[in-house]
Amino acid sequence: MRRSAPGPDPARAAVPSPDGAGAAIAVRGLTHRYPAPGGDLAVLADVRLDVPPGGYVAVTGPSGAGKSTLLSVLGGLEPLQEGAATVGGIDLARLRGDDLAAYRRATVGFVFQHFGLLEALTAAENVELAGTLAGRRTTARRRRAAELLAAVGLADRADHRPLQLSGGERQRVAIARALANRPRLLLADEPTGNLDEGSATAVIELLERLRRERGCTLLVVTHNRALAARAPRCVALDRGILVS
Amino acid sequence: MTWRDVAVLAARGVRRRPGRAVLTVLAVALATALFSALLTVSRTAEVRVLDELAEGGPLAGITVAAAEPDPNQVDRDDADPGEPRNLDDGALAEMAALPDVEEVLPVVAARVAVIPPDPVTLADGTELSLPDDDGGPAGDGNGMLFETVVGVDLGRAGDLPISVLAGRLPQRGSRVEVVATPTWLARFDLDRTDADRMLGVEIQLGPPRSFGDAVRARWTRAEIVGVVAQEAAEAGALLAPFAAVSEARTWTLAGEDDERFGLASSPYSGAFVVARGLDEVASVRNDIHDIGYATRAPENVIASVQRYLRVVEIVLAGIGLIALAIAAMGIGNALLAAVRERRREIGVLKAIGARDRDVLRLFLTEAGVLGLVGGLVGTLLGLGLAALVGVVVNDFLRGEGLAGIELQIPLGIAAASVAGAGLLALVAGGLPARRAARLPAREAVEA
C-alpha cells in the first residue's frame, strides 16, 4: 500500500540542480514487495535511512538482500509501494509515470555494473544522451559532454564506441553520463563489479573525487568490503532489513 | 526529446543490426516493388487497351461524319452514317455550344496528285517502285498517284485519334512535312511493320485545279516524317497540318468543277468532338444527332472494358497488399526481436530519464524508417521493373506493327506505395513499440 505524504510539487523533480547541491535522503518504513508464485515476496521491510546532503554511504549485503531494490526505489526506477521516502525534498510517493521519469532525469544519476552504454553511440554521444532526454540544445549538451569526458580523463576517447574502450574506460564514460544533468544524487550499483582491481580503484576514486567537487550525495551498492570501507558510512541489508 | 533526436537514435538503432535491417528493408522493398509494378503494369495496360478502343484519342471522343444520322443505328457505337450532308462552320459552332462538349476539332480533306520518287529509297536503303500495273485505284499508271490528304490541327494531336507507329507528327503549320498511313504503305506492298522504313522519303504533292480541258497542279516537296495508324485519316493515305490541306482544298475549289477529283462539297470531311467525360458521351451524341449529323464513339465497349479492367486492377492490388502485409509482419517480428535483445538498453534509457512515450516514439520511428526506406527502394524497383516490361512489350507491339505503349507511372500510387509501406510498418511496429515502452525502468538493474 502506498502512503502519500505532503511535499513539494512533483514538477520540481524536473528541475535540474546546480553542481554542489547534494540531496538529503530520508526513508521511513520503506517496504517493497514483488509478486512471487507463493505470494508476494517482501524484498525491503520497514527500512529507515537518513543521508545528509552530499553524504557518501555504502550499502552492502548478500545477494537478494534488497540492495538493488533500495537503489531502484530511491532512484525512481520503480514507484514507492509502502512507507515514505524523500530525496532532496521530493516526496517519491507522489511520483508516478512521467513525474518519475522527470525525477530520474533531473535529480538522479545512475552508474551500473554493466555500464549501460549504448553500443551504437560514441562515448560523447552516450554522455550527450542524458542531455538529449532532458531536452537540452545540441551545442549545450555537446559542450557538457566534452567537459565531463575531460573530467573523467577521456577527452581523447570521445569518438570511440563502447566496444573500443576498456571496462574501466566504459565505466568512466558511464559516470560522465550520470553527471550530465547535474544530479543531486548519484546511485552506483556495483560500479566496480566488472572491473579488475586497478580499474576498480580508479573508478571509485573518480566517483569520490567527483562527489567532493560537485557536492552530490553518493550511494554505492557493493559486495566489495574494501570498497565499502572507503565510505564514511556503511549500511548493510539482510533479507530486506537494514541491519547496521 | 525532439523528433530529430528520436530520428538520429532510431537510425543508430537500425544500423546496430545491419544484416537484420537489410533483410527487413529487402522484404518491404520486394513487396512494395511487386505492388507498384503490378499497378503500373495494370494501369499501363488499361490505358493501352482503352487507347486502342478510342483509336488513340480521348476516351470521351466522338467522331462526327459529314452525313446525316441513320435513325436505325443511333444507339450503336460504330453506327454507319446516312446520306451525306455538308458540315460547315455553323454546324461546328452549334456542336461547340452544346453542354458537356469540351472541344470540337474539324477534319478537312483534299485530293492531291502525288509523285513519289522512282525508285523510292527507303530508310533502310531498299529501293522500291510502284507496282507495275495501272497504279491501282489511286494511280494513273505513270508513277503519279491521286490521294486523299487529311488535315487536322496537329497542335491538338493529343485530343485526336492519332497513334504514331513510327517517326513523329509534322510541325504545326508546316507545308513540307506529312505523315503516311497504312493506306500509303499498301501502295508499295508494305504493311504496318514496315512503318519506320518509310521515314525520310520525299514526295511531290500537287493539289489539282481544273481549267476546263487542262488540269494544273501547284507542286510542293514534302518529307514523310512519320507513319500513323489509320484512325484520324480513315479515308486518306496522308495526314498533314490543317492549314496546308485547307489551302490545297481552296486551290482546287477555285478551279472549274471536275468530278475526277472526287472532292466532296462539305467544307469539312468530319469533326472530332470531345465530351467532358465518358458519362456525357451518350447525351452529346444525341445532341449532335439532333443537329443532324451522324456520330460514332466506342462508349459502350469502353465502359464494359473499363469495368473488367477495374476488377483486374483490384485483384492485382490485392496480391500486392498481401505481399505488403507479409513484409509488415516481418517488420513486426524484427522489432519484437530487437525489443527482446534491448531490454537492458531500454531500461537504461528510462533510468536516465526517457519517458514511456520517448521509447514508444523511438521504436515506432525505427519501424517507420524501415518501412519508408523499403517502400522507397521498392517503389523505384517496381517502376524500373514496369519500365523493363514496357520495353519488352513495346518491342513486341512494334514488331507486330502496332502502336507502342507509354508507361503510365501513377505518381499517386508511387507516393501511396511509399507512404503505405511506412504506415504498415508503423502498424506492424505498434505492438513491439508498446511492449518496449511498457518495460519497467528497473530492467536497467535487473538485466
HADDOCK unambig.tbl for C-alpha pairs under 7 A between the chains (distance, minus, plus):
assign (segid A and resid 72 and name CA) (segid B and resid 442 and name CA) 6.54 0.50 0.50
assign (segid A and resid 77 and name CA) (segid B and resid 351 and name CA) 6.27 0.50 0.50
assign (segid A and resid 77 and name CA) (segid B and resid 441 and name CA) 4.95 0.50 0.50
assign (segid A and resid 77 and name CA) (segid B and resid 442 and name CA) 5.13 0.50 0.50
assign (segid A and resid 78 and name CA) (segid B and resid 441 and name CA) 6.76 0.50 0.50
assign (segid A and resid 78 and name CA) (segid B and resid 442 and name CA) 6.39 0.50 0.50
assign (segid A and resid 98 and name CA) (segid B and resid 355 and name CA) 5.95 0.50 0.50
assign (segid A and resid 101 and name CA) (segid B and resid 350 and name CA) 6.92 0.50 0.50
assign (segid A and resid 101 and name CA) (segid B and resid 353 and name CA) 4.87 0.50 0.50
assign (segid A and resid 101 and name CA) (segid B and resid 354 and name CA) 6.25 0.50 0.50
assign (segid A and resid 101 and name CA) (segid B and resid 355 and name CA) 5.64 0.50 0.50
assign (segid A and resid 102 and name CA) (segid B and resid 353 and name CA) 6.07 0.50 0.50
assign (segid A and resid 104 and name CA) (segid B and resid 351 and name CA) 6.22 0.50 0.50
assign (segid A and resid 104 and name CA) (segid B and resid 352 and name CA) 5.99 0.50 0.50
assign (segid A and resid 104 and name CA) (segid B and resid 353 and name CA) 5.17 0.50 0.50
assign (segid A and resid 105 and name CA) (segid B and resid 352 and name CA) 5.37 0.50 0.50
assign (segid A and resid 105 and name CA) (segid B and resid 353 and name CA) 3.95 0.50 0.50
assign (segid A and resid 112 and name CA) (segid B and resid 445 and name CA) 6.97 0.50 0.50
assign (segid A and resid 116 and name CA) (segid B and resid 345 and name CA) 6.70 0.50 0.50
assign (segid A and resid 116 and name CA) (segid B and resid 348 and name CA) 5.96 0.50 0.50
assign (segid A and resid 118 and name CA) (segid B and resid 345 and name CA) 6.69 0.50 0.50
assign (segid A and resid 120 and name CA) (segid B and resid 12 and name CA) 5.88 0.50 0.50
assign (segid A and resid 120 and name CA) (segid B and resid 13 and name CA) 6.85 0.50 0.50
assign (segid A and resid 120 and name CA) (segid B and resid 16 and name CA) 5.86 0.50 0.50
assign (segid A and resid 130 and name CA) (segid B and resid 352 and name CA) 5.96 0.50 0.50
assign (segid A and resid 132 and name CA) (segid B and resid 1 and name CA) 5.84 0.50 0.50
assign (segid A and resid 133 and name CA) (segid B and resid 1 and name CA) 5.05 0.50 0.50
assign (segid A and resid 133 and name CA) (segid B and resid 353 and name CA) 6.17 0.50 0.50
assign (segid A and resid 133 and name CA) (segid B and resid 354 and name CA) 5.90 0.50 0.50
assign (segid A and resid 134 and name CA) (segid B and resid 1 and name CA) 6.84 0.50 0.50
assign (segid A and resid 135 and name CA) (segid B and resid 1 and name CA) 5.16 0.50 0.50
